[in-house]
Amino acid sequence: MNPGKLNDPTVNWMDNPMMPSKSVLVEKRKTDTLRDQQKFEKNFATHVDGQGRIENRENCILRLSFKGLDTVTMNK
């Protein structure tokens, strides 16, 4: 038997199961899901799609190429 592989489920009696009842299992899944959602919550409104990346790049190029009226250039 492969030690890295999980055992197949059986209908044998278990004296000390990991989850003693369905309500405990549901509560654990709920807390795990909430923990995962809180971990990814900071990334919720920061996603930029392809169009947003192009617009940000174009705005950056325009800002770099803009010379204000009070800009003094020292070119010969």
Beta strands, then each sheet from edge to edge (+ up, - down):
end
